[in-house]
Amino acid sequence: MKKELIISGVILVLGGLLLFFSTSGFTAFTMEAQRLQDLKAQPPEFPNIEVVDNKGREYNFDEFEGRHMLMTFIYTSCATACPEMSSNMKYVYDMIDMEKYGDDLVFLSMSFDTERDTVEVLDRYAGYFDADGESWRMLRVPDDEELEEILSMYEVTVIPEGDADFQHNTSFYLIEPDGRLGEVLDYREIDYAAETIVEAVESVESVEEVAAQ
């Protein structure tokens, strides 16, 4: 009996060690958590891509360097998750004092349907959610390879389904001012998303204030 207990104890210890190392020290217990942890651990980088916003302006994505970005990936003909995600993004937008944080934060809705989501379509879509085209912009990436680059960078999965639909990630991506992924937020948890964004922006402001003293 004693021998069996010792063997059982050894198995438990070995199992615990295996779990520890396979989950980065118990900090990630699922593949998704590990994936997000790996993404957040990547060196800061801004994708070298050209975007066009819903006002027809063309610029490099590093236009947003130095600001936090709350970003979603959408397509405007989506009839399921995208409208809800965009509606919830508007709730978050309205909960945040953009007069106070507008210099340090921008909302971005990036379409991956380059064929259908023209500038005109994106601007009409922006109007549905009162996105002003400045503090909240709708974006498209005209070049397919560059679009794939940013999707790959943040590990966004887009799978065509039929002639006009897609299966894709439905989350809020909070990107830090240096391009690193800060958080992936559940788009249904509006209050938590708003609190997390404000905390992230204010933490950077606090560091900058201390550095300036």
C-alpha positions as CSV (number, residue, x, y, z in Angstrom):
1,M,0.0,0.0,0.0
2,K,2.8,2.4,0.9
3,K,4.6,1.5,-2.3
4,E,1.5,2.3,-4.3
5,L,1.1,5.7,-2.6
6,I,4.7,6.5,-3.4
7,I,4.2,5.6,-7.1
8,S,1.0,7.6,-7.2
9,G,2.8,10.6,-5.7
10,V,5.6,10.4,-8.3
11,I,3.0,10.3,-11.1
12,L,1.3,13.4,-9.7
13,V,4.6,15.2,-9.4
14,L,5.6,14.3,-12.9
15,G,2.2,15.2,-14.3
16,G,2.4,18.6,-12.5
17,L,5.8,19.3,-13.9
18,L,4.6,18.4,-17.4
19,L,1.6,20.8,-17.0
20,F,3.9,23.5,-15.7
21,F,6.3,23.4,-18.6
22,S,3.7,22.8,-21.3
23,T,1.6,25.8,-20.1
24,S,4.5,28.3,-19.4
25,G,4.4,27.8,-15.7
26,F,0.6,27.4,-15.2
27,T,0.0,30.8,-16.8
28,A,-1.8,29.4,-19.8
29,F,-4.1,26.4,-19.4
30,T,-5.6,26.3,-22.8
31,M,-4.2,26.6,-26.4
32,E,-6.1,29.9,-26.9
33,A,-4.6,31.4,-23.7
34,Q,-1.1,30.3,-24.8
35,R,-1.7,31.7,-28.2
36,L,-2.6,35.1,-26.8
37,Q,0.3,35.0,-24.4
38,D,2.7,34.3,-27.3
39,L,1.2,37.1,-29.3
40,K,1.5,39.6,-26.5
41,A,5.1,38.5,-25.9
42,Q,6.1,39.3,-29.5
43,P,8.5,42.3,-30.1
44,P,6.7,45.5,-30.9
45,E,6.1,46.0,-34.7
46,F,4.0,48.1,-37.0
47,P,2.9,46.3,-40.2
48,N,4.3,48.1,-43.2
49,I,1.0,48.3,-45.0
50,E,-1.0,51.0,-46.8
51,V,-4.6,51.6,-45.7
52,V,-7.5,53.7,-47.0
53,D,-10.0,55.1,-44.6
54,N,-13.7,55.8,-45.1
55,K,-12.9,59.4,-46.1
56,G,-10.7,58.2,-48.9
57,R,-7.4,59.1,-47.3
58,E,-4.4,56.9,-48.0
59,Y,-1.6,56.4,-45.5
60,N,0.7,53.9,-43.9
61,F,-0.6,52.0,-40.8
62,D,2.2,53.6,-38.8
63,E,0.0,56.7,-38.9
64,F,-1.4,55.4,-35.6
65,E,2.0,54.9,-33.9
66,G,2.1,56.5,-30.5
67,R,-1.6,55.9,-29.8
68,H,-3.6,53.0,-28.4
69,M,-5.8,51.4,-30.9
70,L,-9.0,49.5,-30.3
71,M,-9.4,47.5,-33.5
72,T,-11.9,45.0,-34.9
73,F,-11.9,43.0,-38.1
74,I,-15.1,43.1,-40.0
75,Y,-16.9,43.0,-43.4
76,T,-19.9,45.2,-43.9
77,S,-22.2,42.7,-45.5
78,C,-22.0,40.5,-42.4
79,A,-25.4,39.9,-41.0
80,T,-24.5,38.1,-37.8
81,A,-21.6,39.0,-35.5
82,C,-20.2,42.1,-37.2
83,P,-23.2,44.4,-36.6
84,E,-23.3,43.4,-32.9
85,M,-19.6,43.9,-32.6
86,S,-19.8,47.3,-34.2
87,S,-22.8,48.3,-32.1
88,N,-20.9,47.3,-29.0
89,M,-17.8,49.2,-30.2
90,K,-20.0,52.3,-30.4
91,Y,-21.2,51.7,-26.8
92,V,-17.5,51.5,-25.7
93,Y,-16.7,54.6,-27.8
94,D,-19.6,56.5,-26.2
95,M,-18.5,55.4,-22.7
96,I,-15.0,56.9,-23.1
97,D,-14.3,60.7,-23.0
98,M,-12.7,61.1,-26.4
99,E,-12.2,64.8,-25.8
100,K,-9.9,63.8,-22.9
101,Y,-8.3,60.7,-24.5
102,G,-8.6,61.4,-28.2
103,D,-4.9,62.3,-28.7
104,D,-3.9,58.9,-27.2
105,L,-6.6,56.6,-28.5
106,V,-8.2,55.7,-31.9
107,F,-10.9,53.2,-32.8
108,L,-10.4,51.2,-36.0
109,S,-12.7,48.9,-37.9
110,M,-10.7,47.1,-40.5
111,S,-12.5,45.3,-43.4
112,F,-11.0,42.2,-44.9
113,D,-13.6,42.1,-47.7
114,T,-11.5,44.1,-50.2
115,E,-13.7,43.3,-53.2
116,R,-17.0,44.7,-51.8
117,D,-16.0,47.1,-49.1
118,T,-15.1,50.2,-51.1
119,V,-14.5,53.6,-49.6
120,E,-18.1,54.5,-50.3
121,V,-19.4,51.4,-48.7
122,L,-17.2,51.9,-45.6
123,D,-18.3,55.5,-45.3
124,R,-22.0,54.5,-45.4
125,Y,-21.3,51.8,-42.8
126,A,-19.5,54.3,-40.6
127,G,-22.7,56.5,-40.7
128,Y,-24.7,53.7,-39.2
129,F,-22.6,53.8,-36.1
130,D,-21.9,57.6,-36.0
131,A,-18.2,56.9,-36.6
132,D,-16.6,60.3,-37.3
133,G,-13.8,59.1,-39.5
134,E,-11.2,60.6,-37.2
135,S,-11.3,59.1,-33.7
136,W,-13.2,56.1,-35.1
137,R,-12.2,55.2,-38.7
138,M,-13.2,52.4,-41.1
139,L,-10.2,51.0,-43.0
140,R,-9.6,48.9,-46.0
141,V,-6.3,47.4,-47.2
142,P,-6.3,47.4,-51.0
143,D,-3.3,45.1,-51.4
144,D,-4.2,41.4,-50.6
145,E,-0.7,40.5,-49.5
146,E,-0.6,43.4,-47.1
147,L,-4.0,42.5,-45.8
148,E,-2.8,39.0,-45.1
149,E,0.3,40.5,-43.4
150,I,-1.8,42.3,-40.7
151,L,-4.2,39.4,-40.3
152,S,-1.3,37.1,-39.7
153,M,0.5,39.5,-37.4
154,Y,-2.5,39.5,-35.0
155,E,-3.5,35.9,-35.9
156,V,-6.9,36.8,-37.2
157,T,-8.5,33.9,-39.0
158,V,-10.7,34.6,-42.0
159,I,-12.3,31.7,-43.8
160,P,-14.5,32.3,-46.9
161,E,-17.9,30.7,-46.6
162,G,-20.0,30.6,-49.8
163,D,-19.9,33.5,-52.2
164,A,-20.1,36.4,-49.8
165,D,-19.7,35.3,-46.2
166,F,-16.8,34.6,-43.9
167,Q,-16.0,32.9,-40.7
168,H,-13.7,35.1,-38.6
169,N,-12.5,36.1,-35.2
170,T,-14.9,38.3,-33.2
171,S,-13.0,40.2,-30.6
172,F,-11.8,43.7,-29.7
173,Y,-8.0,44.0,-30.2
174,L,-6.3,46.5,-28.0
175,I,-3.1,47.5,-29.7
176,E,-0.4,49.4,-27.7
177,P,1.3,52.6,-29.0
178,D,4.3,50.6,-30.1
179,G,2.3,48.1,-32.2
180,R,2.4,45.3,-29.7
181,L,-0.9,43.4,-28.9
182,G,-2.0,44.6,-25.5
183,E,-5.3,42.6,-24.9
184,V,-7.9,40.6,-26.8
185,L,-11.2,41.6,-25.3
186,D,-14.6,39.9,-25.5
187,Y,-16.7,42.3,-27.5
188,R,-19.8,41.4,-25.4
189,E,-18.2,42.7,-22.2
190,I,-18.6,46.4,-22.8
191,D,-18.0,47.8,-19.4
192,Y,-14.8,45.7,-18.9
193,A,-13.6,46.7,-22.4
194,A,-14.0,50.4,-21.6
195,E,-12.4,50.1,-18.2
196,T,-9.4,48.2,-19.7
197,I,-8.9,50.8,-22.4
198,V,-8.9,53.7,-20.1
199,E,-6.6,52.0,-17.7
200,A,-4.2,51.2,-20.5
201,V,-4.2,54.8,-21.8
202,E,-3.8,56.4,-18.4
203,S,-1.0,54.0,-17.4
204,V,1.0,55.3,-20.4
205,E,0.2,58.9,-19.6
206,S,1.4,58.4,-16.0
207,V,4.7,57.0,-17.2
208,E,5.2,59.9,-19.5
209,E,4.4,62.4,-16.8
210,V,6.9,60.8,-14.5
211,A,9.6,60.7,-17.2
212,A,9.0,64.4,-18.0
213,Q,9.6,65.5,-14.4
